[in-house]
């Protein structure tokens, strides 16, 4: 489960229980910036209209205590409440009620039941509407990067008890969709998720995002549900 725990620690989140640092947030976290809200609302409306999403992404981890930068590529397929996530040697399927995580190296499948009340790290599909609950936000700037015109917006979690102090979103101005998400932790670790390819409303069957034991012959099934 190490891969899954590491993944959920920095990437696909919704009502994230992130903490904030007073020195980091300053006065920016005290209001909901109307300019930022206008951009975010447009992103939300457009994203929710998609019936399916296929996305390739790159995740990087940086630590101020080390010059080493770790990078991983991954892919995510979303159809309704179901998704398939492939990253860090693990393929995860989830239908909103049950989660199957196939670890390629050990050839085992861990079955868990997401705790929708307490486990905030259960739904990667929410990366594209990450800001909607539990945040205050401010518009930082418009910039040109990776050949794109981008809006940059900072999010500040309302929950003060957790370890992430700030999230920075970069949003494609023309397409009005998230280009990257950066999670900045109090201890100086920074995780960045950058969307490399985004294909909305492409064909995804239920079988594509549903765990099927027959597709993983010889895998050990470990049911970790109560």
C-alpha positions, 0 to 999 in steps of 0.5 A, a space after each residue: 500500500 506504500 504507493 497508494 499512500 504516497 500518491 494520495 498524500 499529494 495528488 487527487 483530493 477533494 475536500 482536503 484536510 490540509 493545514 495552513 501556516 500563518 506565516 505562509 498565508 498572511 492576509 491572503 487567506 482572509 477573503 474569497 477573491 472575486 477575480 479568482 472565483 470568476 475563473 474557478 467558476 468557469 473551470 467548474 462549469 466546463 469540467 462538470 459538463 464532461 461525461 468522461 475524462 482521460 488525462 496523462 500527468 506528471 507528478 514531481 516531488 521536491 524537498 528543500 532538504 535535498 537537491 533530488 527531484 523525483 518524477 513519476 508519470 501517470 494516467 487517469 480515466 474517469 467515467 461518472 463516479 468510477 475511475 482508473 488510475 495508473 501510477 507508481 507501479 499501481 493500478 487503482 480502480 474505484 467505483 465510489 464504494 470500493 477501491 481495488 489497488 493492483 501492485 504490479 511488483 508484488 502481484 497483489 490486489 488490496 481491496 479497501 472501502 473508502 471512508 467518504 466521511 473521514 478519508 478525504 483522499 479517495 477521489 482523483 476525479 476531483 483534481 479538476 474541481 479541487 477548489 470548490 470546498 474547504 478553501 479560500 483563494 486569491 488571484 496571483 497573476 496571469 503568466 505565459 508558461 509551457 507555451 500557454 497563457 495561464 491564470 495562477 491562483 492560490 488556495 488556502 485550506 480553511 482547516 488549520 490542523 493539517 500539513 499543507 500550507 498552500 495549493 497553487 493552481 495554474 489554469 489554461 486561459 483559453 481552455 479554462 481547465 487546470 494545467 497544474 496543481 502544486 501542493 506546498 507543505 509546511 516542512 518544505 516538501 512540494 508536490 506538483 501535478 502537471 497535466 500533460 494530456 487532457 482528452 474529455 468526452 472520449 469513449 470509456 466503457 464501464 469495463 475500462 474503469 472496473 476491476 476484473 480479476 480475470 485481467 490480473 491472473 495469478 494476483 493475490 487478492 487481499 480484502 482489507 475491508 472490515 
